[in-house]
């Protein structure tokens, strides 16, 4: 008993001295090793600072096996990885004016909410007015229009309902007046289009006057993105993206994430795949980086790391293993140590001190905007998509990219105020889509998906967390371990799956 306790103390002390974290049954596996120090030092040399039972056993087998051709092969593969991206200069600019970080000035007063909706209406109605198919009149001038005359209006949707005659009605308002818009039940095409209308949408209406304050709609329009050709970079470089690591959760897929780290460092994979990894110059990490503390009931029992500082310490050690020539941009999510409500500021430096001191790691808010190789990039964790999907029957969580395309049409990342997801009424509206993004990276849904819409590529990341009990209850099946990589020169996208390859 004393010998066992002494060995445990020796292992724990040695690991602690090297800032190594032992996970699960890693201690038992180290006790069974012939030389636990050699195992720990070998894993430390590979920049592995969180040791699992599986990692220890694998490394122990390699070290204790008879000498063979394994070592020369590793050396040859390592020396053959010559990442092209390492030779290229970074072309990354963070558009700080579109990021709430260090710009939050909301006082939570009624006036703040009033200004939020006024600013949203002014911006989005201005975009609608630029559409050549729409010639809107202010709603207050509506009463002067003769019955059955055609007219165009712009308004924010205040209310939506089904009338006693089974027609769809919604009340719209501008800054001065309001009116009722009817979509007749026998107009099936327009009825399907009207399914896309949500409260707080700013829409254009083409119709005819029917009553004193009643319009029969003939067409509905949103601010929309213009039709554009896809823009490409001059340099042949790539962006990879990941999200929803949930470091600290018992369900964090540590082994699979280490496979990703080995791949992006050029340590594994065929020559063609390693060449692809060597073209990656930028990595987007789009929120829920750690699992957090107290995010949902009984979460504490599902945590492997029960301290928020240690969760970020483990996360930092993982990110620090990504090659330093890759520019890494990190946004927060609802599980991170920031406010839950959108727009979210960047993760405070106190939690990620080591990472924040690295020249290639950039912390931004959610949403945020970048220019990468002269392409405009929108990053957003995407928590509000749950509200959008639950309120539109034609959307579902297995195709989250379709929900994002819906928001691009509306030019607004706030589907509706007052649903489950909260918003802070900042004096500047950070949620409207002011620019025309070339690329949009989103997380949160734990399901990957890709869409191209009017020159914009939408990339939804999966997750690095196994299926949770909550997801099982909802019937939602996540897609973990999938890393999309987009070649900015051709705009072609490939996906690397680190779950499927586990048994190879």
ChimeraX attribute file (.defattr): number of C-alpha atoms within 10 A of each C-alpha:
attribute: neighborCount
match mode: 1-to-1
recipient: residues
	/A:1	6
	/A:2	7
	/A:3	8
	/A:4	10
	/A:5	10
	/A:6	11
	/A:7	15
	/A:8	16
	/A:9	12
	/A:10	15
	/A:11	19
	/A:12	16
	/A:13	13
	/A:14	16
	/A:15	21
	/A:16	12
	/A:17	9
	/A:18	12
	/A:19	12
	/A:20	21
	/A:21	17
	/A:22	20
	/A:23	15
	/A:24	14
	/A:25	13
	/A:26	18
	/A:27	19
	/A:28	13
	/A:29	17
	/A:30	25
	/A:31	15
	/A:32	12
	/A:33	18
	/A:34	12
	/A:35	13
	/A:36	21
	/A:37	15
	/A:38	14
	/A:39	23
	/A:40	23
	/A:41	16
	/A:42	16
	/A:43	19
	/A:44	17
	/A:45	10
	/A:46	11
	/A:47	16
	/A:48	19
	/A:49	20
	/A:50	19
	/A:51	23
	/A:52	20
	/A:53	16
	/A:54	15
	/A:55	18
	/A:56	24
	/A:57	17
	/A:58	11
	/A:59	17
	/A:60	23
	/A:61	12
	/A:62	13
	/A:63	16
	/A:64	12
	/A:65	9
	/A:66	9
	/A:67	9
	/A:68	8
	/A:69	8
	/A:70	10
	/A:71	10
	/A:72	10
	/A:73	11
	/A:74	13
	/A:75	11
	/A:76	10
	/A:77	16
	/A:78	14
	/A:79	11
	/A:80	14
	/A:81	17
	/A:82	14
	/A:83	21
	/A:84	16
	/A:85	22
	/A:86	16
	/A:87	11
	/A:88	14
	/A:89	9
	/A:90	16
	/A:91	14
	/A:92	15
	/A:93	13
	/A:94	17
	/A:95	14
	/A:96	15
	/A:97	12
	/A:98	23
	/A:99	23
	/A:100	24
	/A:101	19
	/A:102	10
	/A:103	14
	/A:104	16
	/A:105	13
	/A:106	14
	/A:107	13
	/A:108	11
	/A:109	9
	/A:110	10
	/A:111	12
	/A:112	18
	/A:113	18
	/A:114	12
	/A:115	16
	/A:116	18
	/A:117	17
	/A:118	15
	/A:119	16
	/A:120	21
	/A:121	22
	/A:122	13
	/A:123	18
	/A:124	25
	/A:125	22
	/A:126	13
	/A:127	16
	/A:128	22
	/A:129	16
	/A:130	11
	/A:131	15
	/A:132	7
	/A:133	11
	/A:134	17
	/A:135	16
	/A:136	17
	/A:137	12
	/A:138	16
	/A:139	20
	/A:140	15
	/A:141	9
	/A:142	21
	/A:143	14
	/A:144	8
	/A:145	15
	/A:146	14
	/A:147	14
	/A:148	13
	/A:149	11
	/A:150	16
	/A:151	20
	/A:152	23
	/A:153	26
	/A:154	28
	/A:155	25
	/A:156	25
	/A:157	22
	/A:158	17
	/A:159	14
	/A:160	17
	/A:161	12
	/A:162	13
	/A:163	13
	/A:164	7
	/A:165	8
	/A:166	12
	/A:167	15
	/A:168	18
	/A:169	21
	/A:170	21
	/A:171	19
	/A:172	26
	/A:173	22
	/A:174	21
	/A:175	14
	/A:176	8
	/A:177	13
	/A:178	20
	/A:179	20
	/A:180	20
	/A:181	25
	/A:182	21
	/A:183	24
	/A:184	18
	/A:185	15
	/A:186	10
	/A:187	12
	/A:188	11
	/A:189	11
	/A:190	16
	/A:191	17
	/A:192	10
	/A:193	13
	/A:194	18
	/A:195	13
	/A:196	17
	/A:197	20
	/A:198	21
	/A:199	17
	/A:200	20
	/A:201	24
	/A:202	29
	/A:203	22
	/A:204	24
	/A:205	24
	/A:206	21
	/A:207	22
	/A:208	20
	/A:209	21
	/A:210	18
	/A:211	16
	/A:212	14
	/A:213	15
	/A:214	20
	/A:215	27
	/A:216	21
	/A:217	25
	/A:218	17
	/A:219	16
	/A:220	19
	/A:221	20
	/A:222	22
	/A:223	24
	/A:224	21
	/A:225	20
	/A:226	12
	/A:227	10
	/A:228	12
	/A:229	10
	/A:230	16
	/A:231	17
	/A:232	16
	/A:233	16
	/A:234	11
	/A:235	14
	/A:236	17
	/A:237	21
	/A:238	25
	/A:239	21
	/A:240	24
	/A:241	23
	/A:242	26
	/A:243	31
	/A:244	27
	/A:245	27
	/A:246	25
	/A:247	29
	/A:248	25
	/A:249	23
	/A:250	18
	/A:251	18
	/A:252	22
	/A:253	19
	/A:254	19
	/A:255	17
	/A:256	21
	/A:257	18
	/A:258	16
	/A:259	19
	/A:260	22
	/A:261	19
	/A:262	16
	/A:263	21
	/A:264	25
	/A:265	18
	/A:266	25
	/A:267	19
	/A:268	18
	/A:269	15
	/A:270	11
	/A:271	13
	/A:272	9
	/A:273	14
	/A:274	21
	/A:275	19
	/A:276	20
	/A:277	23
	/A:278	23
	/A:279	24
	/A:280	26
	/A:281	26
	/A:282	23
	/A:283	19
	/A:284	20
	/A:285	26
	/A:286	30
	/A:287	28
	/A:288	24
	/A:289	28
	/A:290	27
	/A:291	31
	/A:292	26
	/A:293	20
	/A:294	11
	/A:295	13
	/A:296	9
	/A:297	7
	/A:298	10
	/A:299	14
	/A:300	16
	/A:301	10
	/A:302	14
	/A:303	20
	/A:304	17
	/A:305	21
	/A:306	18
	/A:307	14
	/A:308	18
	/A:309	15
	/A:310	16
	/A:311	23
	/A:312	25
	/A:313	19
	/A:314	19
	/A:315	20
	/A:316	19
	/A:317	16
	/A:318	19
	/A:319	15
	/A:320	14
	/A:321	17
	/A:322	19
	/A:323	19
	/A:324	15
	/A:325	18
	/A:326	20
	/A:327	20
	/A:328	23
	/A:329	20
	/A:330	23
	/A:331	27
	/A:332	30
	/A:333	32
	/A:334	22
	/A:335	21
	/A:336	25
	/A:337	22
	/A:338	15
	/A:339	16
	/A:340	19
	/A:341	17
	/A:342	27
	/A:343	26
	/A:344	28
	/A:345	26
	/A:346	25
	/A:347	24
	/A:348	16
	/A:349	12
	/A:350	10
	/A:351	18
	/A:352	16
	/A:353	13
	/A:354	14
	/A:355	20
	/A:356	17
	/A:357	11
	/A:358	12
	/A:359	11
	/A:360	16
	/A:361	19
	/A:362	17
	/A:363	21
	/A:364	26
	/A:365	28
	/A:366	31
	/A:367	27
	/A:368	26
	/A:369	24
	/A:370	22
	/A:371	17
	/A:372	19
	/A:373	20
	/A:374	15
	/A:375	19
	/A:376	19
	/A:377	22
	/A:378	22
	/A:379	25
	/A:380	25
	/A:381	29
	/A:382	24
	/A:383	22
	/A:384	20
	/A:385	25
	/A:386	19
	/A:387	17
	/A:388	24
	/A:389	19
	/A:390	12
	/A:391	16
	/A:392	14
	/A:393	10
	/A:394	11
	/A:395	16
	/A:396	17
	/A:397	20
	/A:398	16
	/A:399	17
	/A:400	28
	/A:401	27
	/A:402	21
	/A:403	18
	/A:404	24
	/A:405	21
	/A:406	18
	/A:407	18
	/A:408	24
	/A:409	17
	/A:410	25
	/A:411	25
	/A:412	23
	/A:413	23
	/A:414	26
	/A:415	25
	/A:416	20
	/A:417	13
	/A:418	10
	/A:419	13
	/A:420	11
	/A:421	18
	/A:422	16
	/A:423	19
	/A:424	21
	/A:425	25
	/A:426	21
	/A:427	18
	/A:428	19
	/A:429	22
	/A:430	25
	/A:431	23
	/A:432	20
	/A:433	25
	/A:434	14
	/A:435	13
	/A:436	19
	/A:437	21
	/A:438	25
	/A:439	24
	/A:440	22
	/A:441	25
	/A:442	31
	/A:443	29
	/A:444	26
	/A:445	26
	/A:446	28
	/A:447	21
	/A:448	27
	/A:449	20
	/A:450	17
	/A:451	16
	/A:452	15
	/A:453	17
	/A:454	17
	/A:455	17
	/A:456	23
	/A:457	22
	/A:458	24
	/A:459	24
	/A:460	30
	/A:461	32
	/A:462	26
	/A:463	27
	/A:464	28
	/A:465	24
	/A:466	19
	/A:467	17
	/A:468	14
	/A:469	10
	/A:470	9
	/A:471	13
	/A:472	11
	/A:473	8
	/A:474	9
	/A:475	9
	/A:476	18
	/A:477	15
	/A:478	21
	/A:479	21
	/A:480	25
	/A:481	29
	/A:482	23
	/A:483	21
	/A:484	21
	/A:485	24
	/A:486	21
	/A:487	20
	/A:488	22
	/A:489	15
	/A:490	16
	/A:491	17
	/A:492	10
	/A:493	16
	/A:494	13
	/A:495	13
	/A:496	16
	/A:497	16
	/A:498	20
	/A:499	18
	/A:500	12
	/A:501	11
	/A:502	10
	/A:503	6
	/A:504	4
